Amino acid sequence: MAYPLQLGFQDATSPVMEELLHFHDHTLMIIFLISSLVLYIIMLMLTTKLVHTNMMNVQEMEMIWTILPAIILILIALPSLHTLYMMDEINNPLLTIKTMGHQWFWSYEYTDYEDLAFDSYMITTDSLKFGELRLLEVDNRMVLPTDLPVRVLVSSEDVLHSWAVPSLGLKTDAIPGRLNQVTLTSMRPGLFYGQCSEICGANHSFMPIVLELVPLKYFESWSASLA
């Protein structure tokens, strides 16, 4: 999860988030090089007293500063499209969860199991145990297995919500009457926190998301205990 005064992204937990981090670093480096070049040219223009009259009409330079930005845009667009299609790919999910947004809590239904569904409410500050995080802990966590593709179907029963878990690279809108889907695959176990990322009402900031990623055998034991 994020820590105070953090400037970068959270540590990647899924292949999608790793690709997003790589694309961010790739684009940021291009922006840094362009900004440095423009700053250097501006400094030269402000400091030099020479006027190069022979540079007023040079077609070769005009071709360079037309073709070079096109090449830069291609270098940004190709990895962007690759990551975009990777985020939308659904590869034979082994588990499907239906997530419904309410004002102001989440409901989870494990569609592959019979009668396995529950609501997830935020734990109030006066009910927190030692070590639990304020405004982020819930009474029922969404438990999922690691290293397996999981499909999450997201919708809403009242207003617009947004189901987002930053460390997994997930963010999809929960829209009434519409079913969106997203795929997640965690590479390591742990607790991963998210929040509703849509302004859905007065208690918008009080509907957190907690994913508990565990190995498959522990997930099977957990699901059997609730069935």
Phi, psi and chi 1 to 4 in degrees:
 res  aa     phi    psi   chi1   chi2   chi3   chi4
   1 MET       -  170.3   59.5  168.4  -67.2      -
   2 ALA   -73.2  152.7      -      -      -      -
   3 TYR  -121.3  162.4   54.4   84.8      -      -
   4 PRO   -57.7  140.1  -25.5   33.7      -      -
   5 LEU    64.4   21.8  -58.3  179.6      -      -
   6 GLN   -72.5  132.6  179.2  175.6  -16.6      -
   7 LEU  -102.8  -29.2  -63.1  179.1      -      -
   8 GLY   -96.7 -169.9      -      -      -      -
   9 PHE   -78.6  165.4  -69.2   97.2      -      -
  10 GLN   -72.4  158.9  -62.1 -178.1   22.7      -
  11 ASP   -60.7  137.7  -67.5  -22.4      -      -
  12 ALA   -71.4  136.9      -      -      -      -
  13 THR  -117.3  -12.5  -49.9      -      -      -
  14 SER  -129.8  158.9   66.1      -      -      -
  15 PRO   -59.3  -34.3  -23.3   33.0      -      -
  16 VAL   -64.0  -44.7  169.7      -      -      -
  17 MET   -66.2  -33.9 -170.2   57.9 -170.1      -
  18 GLU   -62.1  -43.0  -76.9 -170.6  -13.6      -
  19 GLU   -64.5  -38.8  -69.8  -66.0  -32.7      -
  20 LEU   -64.0  -40.1  -70.7  172.9      -      -
  21 LEU   -66.2  -40.6  -71.2  177.5      -      -
  22 HIS   -64.1  -41.7  -67.9  159.8      -      -
  23 PHE   -66.3  -37.5  175.7   68.6      -      -
  24 HIS   -62.2  -46.4  169.9  -93.3      -      -
  25 ASP   -65.6  -39.7  -63.7  -19.5      -      -
  26 HIS   -61.4  -48.1  168.9   74.0      -      -
  27 THR   -68.6  -38.9  -51.5      -      -      -
  28 LEU   -64.3  -35.8 -165.3   63.0      -      -
  29 MET   -66.4  -40.9 -178.1   56.5   64.2      -
  30 ILE   -62.1  -44.6  -66.9  176.4      -      -
  31 ILE   -62.0  -39.6  -66.3  174.1      -      -
  32 PHE   -64.3  -42.1  175.1   75.7      -      -
  33 LEU   -66.4  -42.2  -67.1  175.1      -      -
  34 ILE   -64.0  -44.0  -67.1  174.6      -      -
  35 SER   -63.5  -39.5  -59.2      -      -      -
  36 SER   -65.1  -42.1  -59.3      -      -      -
  37 LEU   -64.4  -44.5  178.1   60.8      -      -
  38 VAL   -64.1  -41.9  172.1      -      -      -
  39 LEU   -63.0  -40.3 -179.3   61.7      -      -
  40 TYR   -62.8  -43.2  174.7   71.4      -      -
  41 ILE   -65.7  -40.3  -66.1  174.5      -      -
  42 ILE   -63.1  -42.4  -69.3  175.9      -      -
  43 MET   -63.1  -39.1  -66.5  -60.6  -64.6      -
  44 LEU   -63.3  -42.1  -73.5 -179.6      -      -
  45 MET   -65.3  -32.1  -67.1  176.4   63.0      -
  46 LEU   -81.9  -21.8  -66.9  176.6      -      -
  47 THR  -104.8  -30.2   55.6      -      -      -
  48 THR   -81.1  148.9 -175.9      -      -      -
  49 LYS  -107.4    2.1  -64.0 -178.3  179.6  179.5
  50 LEU   -87.6  142.7  -60.6  176.9      -      -
  51 VAL  -118.6  113.9  177.7      -      -      -
  52 HIS   -89.9   94.8  -60.6  -78.5      -      -
  53 THR   -67.6  -26.0   56.3      -      -      -
  54 ASN   -76.4   -4.0   58.4  -19.7      -      -
  55 MET   -99.5    5.2  -61.5  -68.4  -70.9      -
  56 MET   -74.4  -24.1  -60.8  -61.9  -69.6      -
  57 ASN  -144.3   82.0 -175.0   18.0      -      -
  58 VAL  -124.0  108.5  179.9      -      -      -
  59 GLN   -69.3  -31.6  -66.2 -177.0   -1.9      -
  60 GLU   -61.8  -42.8  -68.8   80.8    1.7      -
  61 MET   -68.6  -35.8 -179.4  169.8  -69.5      -
  62 GLU   -63.5  -37.9  -68.0  178.2    0.4      -
  63 MET   -65.4  -40.0  -69.5 -179.0   59.6      -
  64 ILE   -63.8  -47.8  -68.1  174.1      -      -
  65 TRP   -79.5    0.2   69.2   42.5      -      -
  66 THR   -96.1  -42.5  -58.8      -      -      -
  67 ILE   -75.6  -37.5  -64.0  175.0      -      -
  68 LEU   -60.3  -46.5 -170.7   59.5      -      -
  69 PRO   -61.7  -33.8  -24.6   34.9      -      -
  70 ALA   -64.6  -40.8      -      -      -      -
  71 ILE   -64.3  -41.0  -63.9  175.1      -      -
  72 ILE   -62.5  -41.8  -66.6  173.9      -      -
  73 LEU   -63.6  -36.9  -71.3  176.5      -      -
  74 ILE   -65.9  -40.8  -66.8  173.7      -      -
  75 LEU   -64.0  -26.9  -68.0  177.0      -      -
  76 ILE   -85.9  -38.3  -64.2  175.7      -      -
  77 ALA   -70.4  -39.9      -      -      -      -
  78 LEU   -62.5  -53.1  -69.0  179.5      -      -
  79 PRO   -66.6  -27.0   20.4  -30.8      -      -
  80 SER   -65.6  -45.8  174.7      -      -      -
  81 LEU   -64.9  -38.6  -69.6  173.3      -      -
  82 HIS   -60.0  -46.5  169.2   75.2      -      -
  83 THR   -67.4  -38.3  -54.2      -      -      -
  84 LEU   -62.7  -45.7 -175.6   63.1      -      -
  85 TYR   -69.1  -31.8  -80.8   99.2      -      -
  86 MET   -66.0  -36.5 -178.1  178.9  177.1      -
  87 MET   -69.1  -30.5  -66.9  174.1   64.8      -
  88 ASP   -92.1   -1.7  -71.4  -23.9      -      -
  89 GLU   -77.4  133.5 -170.4   69.5   25.5      -
  90 ILE  -115.0  108.0  -53.3  -65.8      -      -
  91 ASN  -108.9   87.9  -69.2  -39.2      -      -
  92 ASN    43.7   66.5  -61.6  -37.0      -      -
  93 PRO   -63.4  138.9   23.5  -32.9      -      -
  94 LEU   -92.3   -8.0  -59.4 -179.2      -      -
  95 LEU  -149.8  139.8 -178.0   65.7      -      -
  96 THR  -124.3  129.5  -60.5      -      -      -
  97 ILE  -119.1  132.8  -45.2  -66.2      -      -
  98 LYS  -101.1  121.9 -174.6  170.1   72.0  173.9
  99 THR  -112.1  123.6  -58.1      -      -      -
 100 MET  -116.7  130.7  -62.4  -65.3  -66.1      -
 101 GLY   -92.4  136.6      -      -      -      -
 102 HIS  -129.6  168.7  -53.1  -92.1      -      -
 103 GLN   -92.3  104.0  -70.2 -176.9  -48.7      -
 104 TRP  -134.8   81.2  -75.3  -87.7      -      -
 105 PHE  -157.8  170.9   64.3   95.8      -      -
 106 TRP  -113.8  146.8  -63.6   98.5      -      -
 107 SER  -118.0  134.6  -64.9      -      -      -
 108 TYR  -120.4  134.7  -59.2  112.0      -      -
 109 GLU  -131.4  121.7  178.9 -177.9  -12.9      -
 110 TYR   -87.5   98.8  -69.2   68.4      -      -
 111 THR   -69.5  -18.8   59.0      -      -      -
 112 ASP   -83.5   -5.9  -61.4  -65.9      -      -
 113 TYR  -118.8  154.5  -65.1   83.4      -      -
 114 GLU   -89.9  125.4 -174.3  175.8   -3.3      -
 115 ASP    59.4   39.6  -62.7  -29.6      -      -
 116 LEU  -114.0   92.6 -178.0   51.3      -      -
 117 ALA  -152.9  149.9      -      -      -      -
 118 PHE  -160.9  163.7   51.2   84.5      -      -
 119 ASP   -99.8  151.5  -63.4  -28.2      -      -
 120 SER  -124.9  107.8 -179.9      -      -      -
 121 TYR  -106.9  150.6  -70.6   85.5      -      -
 122 MET   -69.9  140.8 -173.6 -166.3   75.1      -
 123 ILE   -81.3  127.9  -61.2  178.3      -      -
 124 THR   -67.5  160.2   57.4      -      -      -
 125 THR   -61.5  -39.2  -57.0      -      -      -
 126 ASP   -74.2   -8.1   55.2   -3.5      -      -
 127 SER  -106.4    2.7  -59.3      -      -      -
 128 LEU   -69.8  143.0  -71.3  174.4      -      -
 129 LYS   -93.2  168.3  -61.3  178.3 -178.1  178.2
 130 PHE   -61.8  128.6 -179.8   77.0      -      -
 131 GLY    93.9  -12.5      -      -      -      -
 132 GLU   -81.4  153.3  -67.6 -177.0  -22.5      -
 133 LEU   -95.2  131.6  -59.1  172.3      -      -
 134 ARG   -67.9  135.5  177.5  176.9  173.5  -90.6
 135 LEU    67.5    7.8  -57.6 -177.5      -      -
 136 LEU  -124.8  -19.7  -73.0  177.2      -      -
 137 GLU   -83.9  147.6  -65.7  -67.7  -14.9      -
 138 VAL  -126.8  161.6  -64.1      -      -      -
 139 ASP   -78.4  -29.7   54.7   -5.1      -      -
 140 ASN  -129.7  111.9  -68.2  -51.6      -      -
 141 ARG   -82.6  153.4  -64.6  168.7  176.2  168.3
 142 MET   -85.5  108.2 -178.6  179.1  177.8      -
 143 VAL   -94.5  130.0 -178.5      -      -      -
 144 LEU  -137.7  153.8  -63.8  174.1      -      -
 145 PRO   -81.9  150.9   28.6  -33.2      -      -
 146 THR   -86.5  160.7   58.1      -      -      -
 147 ASP    61.7   20.1  -59.9  -40.7      -      -
 148 LEU  -130.7  140.1  -67.6  177.2      -      -
 149 PRO   -70.7  126.7   23.8  -31.1      -      -
 150 VAL  -122.0  131.5  178.3      -      -      -
 151 ARG  -100.0  131.3  175.1  172.7   55.8 -169.2
 152 VAL  -116.1  119.1 -178.3      -      -      -
 153 LEU   -94.6  126.2  -55.9  176.6      -      -
 154 VAL  -120.5  130.5 -177.4      -      -      -
 155 SER  -151.7 -176.7 -173.7      -      -      -
 156 SER  -140.9  154.9  172.7      -      -      -
 157 GLU  -106.7   -7.0  -75.1 -164.2   -8.1      -
 158 ASP  -137.5  -73.3   36.8   51.4      -      -
 159 VAL  -122.0 -178.4  -61.9      -      -      -
 160 LEU   -70.5  130.9  -68.5  175.7      -      -
 161 HIS  -127.2  176.5  -61.5  -79.0      -      -
 162 SER  -146.6  120.5 -176.1      -      -      -
 163 TRP   -92.4  111.4 -161.9   77.6      -      -
 164 ALA  -135.9  132.1      -      -      -      -
 165 VAL  -131.6  101.0 -176.6      -      -      -
 166 PRO   -59.7  -42.0  -23.6   33.5      -      -
 167 SER   -68.2  -17.9   59.8      -      -      -
 168 LEU   -99.4   -0.7  -70.5  167.4      -      -
 169 GLY    69.2   33.0      -      -      -      -
 170 LEU  -111.2  135.5  -59.1  176.1      -      -
 171 LYS  -165.6  112.4 -174.6  177.7 -174.3  -63.1
 172 THR  -141.0  143.4 -176.8      -      -      -
 173 ASP   -78.0  141.0  -70.4  -25.3      -      -
 174 ALA  -102.1  107.1      -      -      -      -
 175 ILE  -115.2  130.0  -56.0  171.8      -      -
 176 PRO   -60.2  132.6  -20.6   30.5      -      -
 177 GLY    79.8    3.0      -      -      -      -
 178 ARG  -131.8  142.2  179.4 -176.0  175.6   88.5
 179 LEU  -113.3  111.5 -158.1   61.8      -      -
 180 ASN   -99.8  155.4  -69.0  -31.3      -      -
 181 GLN  -135.6  149.4   67.3  176.8   -1.1      -
 182 VAL  -145.6  149.4   64.3      -      -      -
 183 THR  -114.0  138.3  -56.6      -      -      -
 184 LEU  -132.3  146.1   66.0   92.3      -      -
 185 THR  -141.2  114.2  -56.8      -      -      -
 186 SER   -91.8  138.2  174.2      -      -      -
 187 MET   -94.3   -8.9  -59.4  178.5  -63.7      -
 188 ARG  -151.7  150.5   56.3 -172.5  172.3   90.5
 189 PRO   -75.1  163.7   27.1  -33.3      -      -
 190 GLY   149.9 -177.4      -      -      -      -
 191 LEU  -104.4  131.3  -73.6  177.9      -      -
 192 PHE  -130.2  129.5  -54.8  101.2      -      -
 193 TYR  -108.4  145.8  -64.8   88.0      -      -
 194 GLY  -148.4  178.7      -      -      -      -
 195 GLN  -146.6  162.9  -72.3  178.0  -59.2      -
 196 CYS   -64.2  127.1  175.3      -      -      -
 197 SER  -106.5   22.9  -61.4      -      -      -
 198 GLU  -126.2  138.7 -169.3   74.3   45.7      -
 199 ILE   -74.2   98.1  -58.9  177.1      -      -
 200 CYS  -107.4    5.6   57.0      -      -      -
 201 GLY   144.6 -167.9      -      -      -      -
 202 ALA   -63.7  -35.3      -      -      -      -
 203 ASN  -102.7   31.2  -67.1  -31.9      -      -
 204 HIS   -55.7  -38.7  151.5   69.4      -      -
 205 SER   -82.5    7.0   56.9      -      -      -
 206 PHE  -118.8   30.4  -58.7  109.0      -      -
 207 MET  -128.4   74.9   48.3 -174.7  -53.8      -
 208 PRO   -74.6  168.4   28.5  -34.1      -      -
 209 ILE  -126.1  128.2  -57.1  161.7      -      -
 210 VAL  -126.7  119.7 -178.7      -      -      -
 211 LEU  -105.7  126.1  -91.0   60.8      -      -
 212 GLU  -107.7  106.2 -176.2  175.0   -9.0      -
 213 LEU   -94.5  122.1  -81.4  -57.5      -      -
 214 VAL  -131.7  160.5  -63.1      -      -      -
 215 PRO   -59.6  159.5  -24.8   33.8      -      -
 216 LEU   -59.8  -40.0 -179.6   58.3      -      -
 217 LYS   -65.5  -34.9   62.0  178.3 -178.4  178.8
 218 TYR   -72.5  -34.1  -64.7  105.7      -      -
 219 PHE   -65.3  -41.1  172.3   77.6      -      -
 220 GLU   -63.4  -39.3  -68.7  176.5  -16.1      -
 221 SER   -65.8  -40.1  -59.3      -      -      -
 222 TRP   -65.9  -45.0  172.1   82.6      -      -
 223 SER   -66.7  -34.5   60.1      -      -      -
 224 ALA   -68.8  -32.6      -      -      -      -
 225 SER   -72.3  -23.2   64.3      -      -      -
 226 LEU   -95.8  -18.8  -65.4 -178.7      -      -
 227 ALA   -71.8      -      -      -      -      -
